[in-house]
Amino acid sequence: MKPTMALAGFSLLVCALGNAQERVVIPARNSTRPRQVFVKTMNHTITVKTYSGREVIVEAGSSGRERRTPPPDAAGMKRLDVPRGLEVIEEDNVIHIKPSIMSPGPVTVTVPVDTSLNLEAMNASINVDGVHGEVVAHSHNGHIELTNISGTVVADTMNGTILVTMDRVDQSKPLSFSTFNAKIDVTLPADVKATAKFKTTNGAIYSDFEVAAGAPVMEPDNSGQGRYRVRFDRGLQGTINGGGVQMSFNTFNGTIYLRKKK
């Protein structure tokens, strides 16, 4: 199937809304498998929400703050905003979204519930609500907030909090939560079965779950004489509800909270 490419202002899939906002509607072309949506931005907050429809809707470009006072020689005239640029490429239910660096506002994507996401924001935050699929979220200088997720999560950021609430956990794929200078706060179903690893250097670990701690790590000492050493670090590993899906929680300057969904 040939890819469909939409450049804001140059395609029938795109309509320019007021205040320089662009909107793209991508119809469902393949009903045999769920959508995969990739979003990559530099300075744009990414927000993903769900609805009961089958199309994917992308809105970008307006921050609501870029209105300027018209110059004196434009008195009485109407300002015509030019789209800043939004690139959307779709092929066989895989959608790639990339806003222009000149676009001032956030990116909002509305998707069917059974959508998988791969989101990357360099200097902005990522917010997702209600997705039942695989969520991969990367940020450098922004928080990550994932709410009402069913499936699996890989979330990492350098300078931001990770806040995740899951309704259901896919037992077939590992979960990972990692940041450097902030806390990790994850809420999981009470009956989740997991084998978890926690590590924080300058922080503490708190859990609503009973975590059956495992043995210290034993590893070869590389002497070539068959000796082993026992290694202790600022971490903990153990099982929850008897063990199951692999989970890892890592932060350097922050506290880890593992909560039981009520």
N, C-alpha and C positions, 0 to 999 in steps of 0.2 A: 504494500500500500504506500502510495507516495505521501511524503510529509506535507502537512499544511503549515504554511508560515504566515504569520500575521504581524505586520509592522504598524504600530499605532498611527492612524491617520491615512493608511494606504490599503486597507483591506475591508471587505464587507463584514468581516467578523468583528471589526473594531468600530466603536462609535465614540466620538469625543463628547463628553458631558460638559456641563458648565464648570467654570473655574479650572479649566485645563485638566480635567480628570478623564482618563481613558477606561473603556470597559470592553472586555473581550468575552464572548460566549463561545465555548467549544462544545459542539454537540457530541453525543455518544455515538461513535462509529463502529464499535466492536463490543457487543454485549456478552461475549464469551468469557471475559475476565475483567477484574476490577481495574480502575484507573491507577496510573502511577504519575505523580506530579512532582516535578523538580523545580525548585525556586532558588535562584542565586542572586543575591543583592550585595551592595556595598554599604549603603547608609540608610536602607529602608527597613522599617519594622515590617515583619511578616506576620499576618494574621490569617489563620485558616479556620473556617467554620463549616458546618455541615447543614444539609437540608434534604428534603425528600425527593428532589429532582434528579435527573441523570446527567445534565450538562455541568460543565465546569465553568465558573464565572470568575473572571479576573478583573479587579478594579485597582487602578493605580494612578498616581500623578498629582493628586491634590492633597495638600496638608491643611488647608483651611487658613493658612497664615500668610500666604503669598500675595494677598491683595495689596496693592499700592495706591497711594493717592495719585490721581491722574495729573500730569503736568498742566500748567496753565493753558498752554496752547491746545490741549485736548478737551477743554471744557465743553460739556454737552455731548461728547462723543462716547460711544460704547466700546469698551475694550474687547478685542477678539483674541482669546487665548489660543496659542498654538500648542498642539500636543507635543510633549517633551520626548516621547519615544518609549514604546513598550514592545518587546519582542516575545512572541509566543510561537513555539513550534510543536506541532502534534503529529505523531505517527503511531498508528496501531495502539491507541489508548495510552501512550506515553507522552506526557506534556512537559515541555521545558519552558520556563517563564523567566525572563530577565528584563527588569526595568532599566531605563537609561539612567546613567549617573546624574544627569541633569534634572531628572524628575524629583520634585521636592517631597512628595508625600509617601505614605505607607503603601504596602501592597496587601490587598485583601483578596483571598481566594475562597470561593464557596464551592464545596465539592460534595458528591455523594458520600454517604457514611462509609462505604466499603472501599475507601481510597487509601493507597499507600503514599507516603510523603518522604521526600528528601529535601530538606530546607537548609540553606546556608546564608547567614547574614554576617558581614564582617564587623560592622560597628552599630549594630541594632539588635533589638530583641525579637524573639520568636514566640508566638502565642497560637495554640491549637486547641480546639474544643470539639469533642464528640466523634473523633475519627476511630473507625474499627478496622485497623490495618497496621502496617508497619510504619513507624514514625522514626525517621533519622533527622536529628536537628543539631546543627553546628553553629555556634556564634563565637566571636572573639571578644567583643566588648558589649555584651548585652545579656539580659536574663532569658531563660527559657521557661515557659509555663505551658504545660500540657495537661488538659483537664478532660475527664470522662473518656479516657482512652481504653480501647479494648484491642489487644494484640500484643505488639512488642515495641520497645522503645530503646533507641540509642541516642543519648543526649550528652553533648559536651560543650563547654564554654570556658573561656579563660578568666574573664572578669565579670561574672554574673551568677546570680542565684539560679538553681535548678529546682523547680516546683512542679511535681507530677502527681496526678491522681489517676489511678487505673481502675476500671470496672471489671476487667477480665484480663488475664495474662495468658498469652500463647505459650504453652509448655515446650514447643518445638524449637524456639529461637532464644538465644541469650539476650539479656537486658544489660545495659551499661549506662551509668550516670557519672559524669566526671566534670569537675570544675577545678579552679586553682585558688581563687581569692574570694570564695563565698561558700554559703551553705548548700547542702543538698537536702531536700525535703520531699520524700516520696510516700504516697499512700497506696497500699495494695489491698486486694480482697482478703478477708480474714482466713479463707481456706487455701490461699496460695501455697504451693509446694515449691521450695526453692533451696538451692545451695548458694550461699551468698558470701562475698568477700567485701570487707569494709576496710578503708584505709584513710586516715587523716593524720597529718603531721602536727598541726597546731589547732586542735579542736577535739571534740568529744563525739561519741556515738550513742544515740538514744534509740530505743526500739520498743514498740508495743508488743512485738512478737517475742516469743521465747526462741532464742537462738542457741542451738546446741553447738557449742564451740568445738572446733576440730583440734587436732594435734598440732604442735609447732612444726614449722617447715624444716624438713631435713633434706640436705643437698650435698652432693660430692664436694670435697674441699679442693679438687683439682690437683692434688698432690701426686696422683698416679699410684697411690698405695692403698686404694680401696677405703679410705677414711671418709667419714661424713661429718658434717657440722650441723648443729641446730641453730636456726636463724629466727630471732624475734625482731619484729619491727612494729611500727605504730599502726598495726592492723589487726583484723580479726576475721576469721572465716568459720563458717558453721552452717547448719541446716535449719530450715524453717518447715514445720509440719512434716518432718521426715525426709526432706530433701526433694529436689526436683530441678527445675530450670535454673541455669546458671545466671547469677546476677552479680554485678560489681558496682561498688560505690567508692569513688575516689575524690578527695579534695586535699589541698595542702593547707590553706588558711581558712578553715571553716568547720562547722559542725554538721554531722550527718543525722537526719531524723528519718526513721522508718516507722510509718504509722499504719495502723490497722483500720481499714475502711469500716465505718459504722452504718 
